[in-house]
């Protein structure tokens, strides 16, 4: 089961990186669930939740509690994001 979990989670991570999901900010679990279902083509809720919890445990997803509510929001943590050193920045002074 662990080999399958690693394999599926790598597919999910590469898809989330390609979609630049870290720029979306904090989103609900249901959105992650739909994305994981799309990538893995697996409608089994137990396995989807297991992949999500694995990503949460490995710090690919950040968890934040909502204020005053018993719910959480999650954000994809693209900690291995490449920084483009060739990008130009223009600074204007008045």
C-alpha positions in Angstrom: 0.0 0.0 0.0 2.9 2.4 0.8 4.4 2.0 -2.7 1.0 2.9 -4.3 0.6 5.8 -1.9 4.0 7.2 -2.8 3.3 6.7 -6.5 -0.1 8.4 -6.4 1.1 11.2 -4.2 4.0 12.0 -6.6 1.5 12.3 -9.4 -0.7 14.6 -7.3 2.3 16.8 -6.3 3.5 17.2 -9.9 0.0 18.1 -11.0 -0.5 20.7 -8.2 2.9 22.2 -9.1 1.9 22.4 -12.7 -1.3 24.2 -11.8 0.6 26.6 -9.5 -1.9 25.8 -6.8 0.2 27.6 -4.1 -0.9 30.9 -5.6 -4.5 30.1 -4.9 -4.1 30.7 -1.1 -6.0 28.7 1.5 -8.8 26.6 0.1 -11.3 23.9 1.3 -10.5 20.2 1.5 -13.3 19.5 -1.1 -11.3 21.3 -3.7 -8.2 19.2 -3.0 -10.4 16.1 -3.0 -11.7 16.9 -6.5 -8.2 17.5 -7.8 -6.8 14.3 -6.3 -9.8 12.4 -7.7 -9.1 13.9 -11.2 -5.4 13.0 -11.0 -5.7 9.5 -9.6 -9.0 8.6 -11.4 -10.0 6.9 -8.1 -13.4 7.8 -6.5 -12.7 5.9 -3.3 -13.0 8.4 -0.5 -10.8 6.4 1.9 -7.8 6.4 -0.5 -8.3 10.0 -1.4 -8.2 11.0 2.2 -5.2 8.8 2.8 -3.3 10.6 0.0 -4.4 14.0 1.3 -3.2 13.1 4.9 0.1 11.8 3.5 0.7 15.2 1.7 -0.3 17.0 4.9 2.1 14.9 7.0 5.0 15.5 4.5 4.3 19.3 4.7 3.2 19.6 1.1 -0.1 21.0 2.4 -0.4 23.6 5.2 -3.4 23.5 7.5 -5.1 26.7 9.0 -8.0 26.8 11.3 -10.9 29.1 10.5 -11.7 31.8 13.0 -14.6 30.8 15.3 -15.5 27.8 13.2 -14.7 24.1 13.6 -13.3 23.8 10.1 -9.9 24.2 8.4 -8.5 25.6 5.2 -5.5 24.2 3.4 -2.8 25.6 1.2 -0.4 23.8 -1.2 3.1 24.4 0.0 5.4 24.3 -3.1 8.5 24.3 -1.0 10.7 23.2 -3.9 9.6 26.0 -6.2 12.3 27.2 -8.6 13.1 30.9 -8.5 13.8 32.4 -11.9 17.0 34.4 -11.5 16.6 35.9 -15.0 13.4 37.6 -14.3 13.6 41.4 -14.6 12.3 43.8 -12.0 11.8 47.4 -12.7 12.0 49.9 -9.9 10.8 53.4 -10.3 11.8 56.3 -8.0 9.9 59.5 -7.8 
